[in-house]
Amino acid sequence: MDHPHIRLEGSGFQAVIEPDRFVPGSFQLVVDGTPQSHVNLEDPTDLSFEYVRRIGHVVDLAAEPGAPVTAVHLGAGALTLPRYVEATRPGSRQQVVEIERELIDFVREHLPLPKRASIRVRYGDAREVVGKLPGALHGACDLVIVDIFQGARTPAHVTSVEFYREVARLLSPTGLLAVNVADGPGLAFARSQVSTLAAALDHVAVIAEAQIIKGRRFGNLVLVGSPSELPFDFLPRLLAGGPHPAKALVGAELRQFTAGAPIATDATATGSPPPSKSVFQIKPGR
């Protein structure tokens, strides 16, 4: 194989960094055949994946434009969003939690971070590490991003209400929590995740491509929660920022979306459903 690659000790998955054939200076991290991250080293504000762009808009709303924030990222990938936060909010304090130490070393070697960035990486399972984060972070985070995958699936133990309540304790009174949820037709998992997040935070919204919210195809939904009311211009700005066509659910629409959906607990939680091989995965040799 010509591209940089490594076998991850923890999961046994193979990670590969491939150049973007269409955007010079850009690369894609593929883990277990699934594209997990896209990084533009020349322009870290360029967010290629649809759901990552939506989370980027949430980052933009976390504080006044350009103001530094305190952020925690659960799940690292190729550190796309920490790079974005540093580029758009220089001076931010960021903590990244990642279970695969080899992955971080691999990414840093081939896709180095800006030297000025204040990004600390903690290694271990996100659920365990969240419980051990410094007390100074509790109630102090402007932004928490949950983007946890093992291969193409999110593990069950980071989808429960107990997990979300623990994460919510990190948020400042106006802090924003963004969660990447992947699901397919029927959206049983996503609907349950919205109910679960709403049991942990008072204010919740869902943003995704319209056909995904309608349950017509597999894809990613971004769940956003906060202890406080979401900013007045929250939805218009998120939708206007694309990608299009965009759809958001709040209020009565959100309640209709989650009607009858169970709250996942540690005893009942399940991992996200696996995508079809044709959805995200890349054929060997490409």
C-alpha positions in Angstrom: 0.0 0.0 0.0 1.4 3.4 -1.0 -0.4 5.5 1.5 0.7 5.9 5.2 -1.1 3.2 7.2 -1.0 1.6 10.6 -2.7 -1.3 12.4 -4.3 0.0 15.6 -3.4 -2.1 18.6 -6.6 -1.5 20.5 -9.3 -2.2 17.9 -7.2 -4.1 15.4 -8.5 -1.8 12.6 -6.3 -0.5 9.9 -6.0 3.3 9.6 -4.9 4.8 6.3 -4.2 8.5 5.3 -5.1 9.1 1.7 -4.6 12.3 -0.3 -7.7 14.1 -1.6 -7.5 13.7 -5.3 -9.5 16.9 -5.8 -8.3 19.3 -3.2 -4.5 19.9 -3.0 -3.1 19.8 0.5 -6.1 17.8 1.8 -6.2 14.3 3.2 -8.7 11.7 4.4 -8.3 9.4 7.3 -9.9 6.0 6.6 -10.3 3.5 9.5 -11.5 -0.1 8.9 -12.5 1.0 5.4 -14.7 3.8 6.6 -13.8 7.5 5.9 -13.6 9.1 9.4 -12.0 12.5 8.9 -11.0 15.0 6.2 -8.2 17.5 6.8 -7.1 20.4 4.7 -3.7 21.3 6.0 -3.6 24.5 4.0 -7.0 25.7 5.1 -8.3 24.0 8.4 -11.5 26.0 8.1 -12.4 23.8 5.0 -14.7 21.2 6.5 -15.5 18.6 3.8 -17.8 16.2 5.5 -21.4 17.3 5.6 -22.0 16.6 9.3 -18.6 18.1 10.3 -19.6 21.4 8.6 -22.8 21.4 10.6 -20.8 20.9 13.8 -18.5 23.7 12.6 -21.5 26.0 12.6 -22.2 25.1 16.2 -18.6 26.0 17.0 -19.2 29.3 15.4 -22.1 30.0 17.8 -20.3 28.9 20.9 -19.1 32.5 21.6 -18.6 35.8 19.9 -16.8 35.4 16.5 -13.1 34.9 17.0 -13.3 34.7 20.8 -11.4 31.8 22.4 -13.4 29.0 24.0 -12.8 26.1 26.3 -13.7 22.9 24.4 -13.7 19.2 25.0 -13.7 16.7 22.1 -14.7 13.1 22.8 -13.3 11.2 19.8 -10.3 12.5 17.8 -10.2 11.1 14.3 -7.7 13.3 12.4 -8.3 16.2 14.8 -10.4 18.1 12.1 -12.6 20.0 14.6 -9.8 20.9 17.0 -7.9 22.3 14.0 -11.1 24.3 13.1 -11.5 25.7 16.6 -7.9 26.8 16.7 -8.1 28.4 13.2 -11.4 30.3 13.9 -10.9 30.9 17.6 -7.1 31.2 18.3 -6.1 30.9 21.9 -8.8 28.4 22.7 -8.1 25.7 25.3 -8.9 22.3 24.0 -8.9 18.8 25.5 -9.2 15.8 23.2 -10.1 12.3 24.4 -9.1 9.3 22.2 -8.9 5.7 23.0 -6.4 4.8 20.3 -3.0 6.3 21.2 -1.4 5.0 18.0 -4.0 6.8 16.0 -3.1 10.2 17.5 0.7 9.5 17.0 0.0 8.4 13.4 -2.1 11.5 12.6 0.4 13.9 14.3 3.2 12.4 12.3 1.6 12.7 8.9 -0.9 15.6 9.5 0.9 17.8 12.1 -1.0 20.2 14.2 -0.2 23.9 14.3 2.6 24.5 16.8 0.7 27.3 18.5 -2.4 25.3 19.2 -3.2 24.6 22.8 -4.6 21.1 22.4 -4.1 18.5 25.1 -4.8 14.9 24.3 -5.9 12.4 27.0 -5.9 8.7 26.2 -8.5 6.2 27.2 -12.2 5.3 26.9 -14.3 8.5 26.6 -16.7 7.4 29.3 -14.0 6.7 31.8 -11.9 9.8 31.0 -14.8 12.2 31.2 -15.2 11.1 34.8 -11.6 11.9 35.5 -11.3 15.3 33.8 -10.1 18.1 36.1 -12.8 19.6 38.3 -12.0 23.1 36.8 -13.6 21.9 33.6 -16.9 21.2 35.2 -19.4 23.9 34.4 -16.7 25.7 32.4 -16.8 24.4 28.9 -18.3 26.5 26.1 -18.3 23.6 23.8 -18.3 19.8 24.0 -18.3 17.6 20.9 -19.1 13.9 21.0 -18.0 12.1 17.8 -17.1 8.6 19.0 -16.9 5.7 16.6 -15.2 2.3 16.6 -14.9 1.7 12.9 -18.4 2.6 11.6 -20.3 2.3 14.8 -20.8 4.2 18.1 -20.3 1.9 21.1 -23.4 1.5 23.4 -21.8 2.7 26.6 -21.5 6.3 25.2 -25.1 6.5 24.1 -26.9 6.3 27.5 -28.5 9.0 29.6 -26.0 8.4 32.3 -23.2 9.2 29.9 -24.9 12.3 28.6 -25.6 13.6 32.1 -21.9 13.2 33.0 -20.9 15.0 29.8 -23.5 17.8 30.5 -21.8 18.6 33.8 -18.9 19.9 31.8 -21.0 22.6 30.1 -21.1 26.2 31.2 -24.6 27.7 31.7 -24.7 28.7 28.1 -22.4 25.9 26.7 -23.2 23.9 23.7 -23.0 20.1 23.3 -22.9 18.7 19.7 -23.3 15.0 19.1 -22.8 13.1 15.8 -25.3 10.3 15.4 -25.4 8.0 12.5 -28.6 6.1 11.6 -30.5 4.6 8.7 -34.2 4.3 7.5 -36.6 4.4 10.3 -34.2 6.3 12.6 -35.0 4.2 15.6 -31.5 4.8 17.1 -31.4 8.5 16.3 -34.9 9.1 17.8 -33.9 7.3 20.9 -30.7 9.3 21.1 -32.7 12.6 20.9 -35.0 11.4 23.7 -31.9 10.4 25.7 -30.1 13.7 25.2 -33.3 15.6 26.1 -33.4 13.8 29.4 -30.0 15.2 30.2 -30.3 18.8 28.9 -33.3 21.1 28.8 -32.8 22.5 25.3 -32.2 20.3 22.3 -32.3 20.6 18.5 -31.5 18.2 15.6 -29.9 19.3 12.3 -29.4 17.2 9.2 -30.0 16.8 5.5 -33.7 16.7 4.9 -33.8 13.2 3.4 -31.9 11.8 6.4 -34.4 13.4 8.9 -37.2 11.9 6.9 -35.5 8.5 7.4 -35.1 7.8 3.7 -31.4 7.0 3.7 -28.5 6.3 6.0 -26.6 9.4 7.2 -25.5 11.6 10.0 -27.6 13.8 12.3 -26.1 16.5 14.5 -27.8 16.7 17.9 -27.3 20.0 19.8 -28.1 20.5 23.5 -27.6 23.2 26.1 -28.6 24.0 29.7 -29.9 27.3 28.4 -32.2 28.3 25.5 -30.4 28.0 22.2 -29.4 31.4 20.8 -32.3 33.3 19.1 -30.7 33.1 15.7 -29.4 29.6 16.2 -31.6 27.7 13.7 -31.6 30.3 10.8 -27.8 30.6 11.0 -27.2 26.9 11.1 -29.6 26.3 8.2 -28.3 29.2 6.1 -24.7 27.9 6.6 -25.4 24.8 4.7 -24.9 22.1 3.5 -28.2 22.2 1.7 -30.9 21.1 1.8 -30.9 21.4 5.5 -33.7 20.6 8.1 -33.9 21.4 11.8 -36.2 20.1 14.4 -37.1 21.9 17.6 -40.2 22.3 19.7 -43.3 20.5 18.5 -41.5 19.0 15.5 -38.9 17.6 17.8 -41.5 16.1 20.1 -43.2 14.5 17.2 -39.9 13.1 16.0 -39.2 11.5 19.3 -42.8 10.4 20.2 -42.6 7.0 21.8 -38.8 6.8 21.5 -37.2 5.2 24.6 -34.5 6.9 26.7 -31.4 4.7 26.6 -29.9 3.8 29.9 -26.8 1.9 30.8 -29.0 -1.2 31.0 -30.7 -0.8 27.7 -28.4 1.2 25.4 -27.3 -0.3 22.1 -24.6 0.8 19.7 -25.4 2.7 16.5 -26.5 0.5 13.5 -23.8 -0.5 11.0 -24.1 1.2 7.6 -24.4 -0.7 4.4 -21.0 -1.3 2.8 -22.0 0.9 0.0 -22.7 3.9 2.2 -19.4 5.0 3.7 -16.9 2.3 3.1 -14.3 2.4 0.4 -13.4 -0.5 -1.8 -10.0 -2.0 -1.1 -7.3 -0.6 -3.4 -9.0 2.7 -4.0 
